[in-house]
């Protein structure tokens, strides 16, 4: 009779195990060389959901009105005001420094010293105006009063100058391609240049505050250094616990080295595919390492048990290979597909994250299901090691006897009742989960971080910040001299100014009313929009396209809405207000289109994540069910494996809601990982459970035997991974600390679900449908016969 396919593969691998290891070593060296070329690859446009309708507007008008990638450098004083020689001298120097930062669109650099900041006034001699800071300006007592007056005339108070005159802003837009080199913009270099400005010009009298995507991503990348430190700490903790579990330094060292090689392979593959690593995806390699450890521990547990029963290291390694290959491969393939489902969100950064994580899962199949058993087969684990482990084979029998209660009807009913209550509470709580940011500032950083403190100061002292959503008002050509058009846009601007969470809103009509008032000696009664087209020409003509308030033929006039923050509720409130105004005030002449600006991008991203969340989870669970059916060929096994995953998944959402952690790009991996880890536990447990069913044991007895064989590995894996990620809670990066909380919970909850809820579900189903259990016994017996 021909041998089963898995047996033939096992024979081939172990027959040529020296060649297998040699090839793996050579390939690992090559991947290591490739991994050394891995670069940090941050990009603003990588985070754009390009298939969203808002992004059609964004891309259409990006060239005319700028993108959303803005930086702001604010200079502030604690005492006095900005009208001092020292402050003005320094503001001029900072403006020049910003002008020459790589990637800055120099036409967009704006400060009191740039020629695109002007004032307009009516004098007895007629219409007059000019640069706020004249070309002949000198920082002395003669010119400082002139600048003060010009600032008041320009309408820049609250925009470029703080409302209390204690700070001034230099702002600029960044482009994704460095205009000097034609290469993709290096955001780390930009962040370093910005920080160099602070170092060079800040002192006790004048402080400097810097915000914007480039600075935020630089601070996150700097904080990512702590990720490596916590990884090292988790590595040491894992090493100690694996040694305590397996009682072998050699097995511990082999497991950790092979697990590290998994990360090396992942980095090398990313380089070969032309990818870098985004600072917001920096945790993915360590999640891959964690899953690799979880599968490696199954090998360690099998080795210890088989050697304790008298087998040699070589025989134990082959047993480990044959026993774990099917459930391990199924689990990892399911994990890989689970991560790939994230890619249905059409955002490049998320798709790269999904590919990186899925690659890691595929590599673990090679490293931990094939290479690790082969490495173990060479370890000199002789009689001394056998004596150390043979006494521990039945040391947890009392514990397993207690856990097997959940495979009996009374224990199963009690556990299902508890699970139902937990599920009901979680389902009700997770309805309030936020899609997007839940805090002001950059939520990846702690509230007391320098960046978030800088952002808070800008919001406090100015009417603008980096958080802006531009609504594109499209009208007929020369719409700015049509009273009906500009009046409709003005009404919309007024409505947006009164939305909670909006700092200020500005549009072409806003400035036109100011100009009209200036033509009438500054009388506030004339701060209105003239109805006569010829008068409108006079009010519109001083406003240049460089202001970003109109295009060349005045057929498009963006409304700039500056928000207090970019929390999800603020964004939703503004978007709903825009859509409500458009619905309640229809116009044949004006169309309001969402959206450009960084808040517009966030609105599109949040909506993309919201739209993809349910299809993504549905696809994940369908994948899990399909692979469970393929692996077990059992409806009961599939249901029993999936139900704990569902409960833990909903419970994780409830935890995120209670902790104020929003679902977004940086937390999406936790959602996929939660299902992945649970699948690993469930597949290993039910696979061994089926192997005992063939002996005709009752279900509780079969489960007790399963726990004797694999229970310690599952419990140890869950606790080890939970302890390792718990250390992340002390990270200098808030998003790593949040992930630490989530992953600690996910690892522990999935372990508990697999050990107590899986047998409860399966036991009751077999109790209610005894023919299913009889069919399982017959199927398992046939499989055993065919293998022989």
PyMOL commands that set and color helices and strands:
alter all, ss='L'
color gray80, all
select helices_A, chain A and resi 5-15+17-35+45-47+53-65+85-99+141-154+187-201+213-223+225-246+249-272+279-281+284-308+313-344+348-377+383-390+397-407+409-430+450-461+479-481+483-497+508-519+524-526+533-541+545-547+568-584+598-632+635-659+668-693+699-730+734-768+770-787
alter helices_A, ss='H'
color red, helices_A
select strands_A, chain A and resi 70-77+104-110+118-123+126-131+167-174+206-212+468-474+502-506+556-563+591-596
alter strands_A, ss='S'
color yellow, strands_A
deselect
rebuild
show_as cartoon
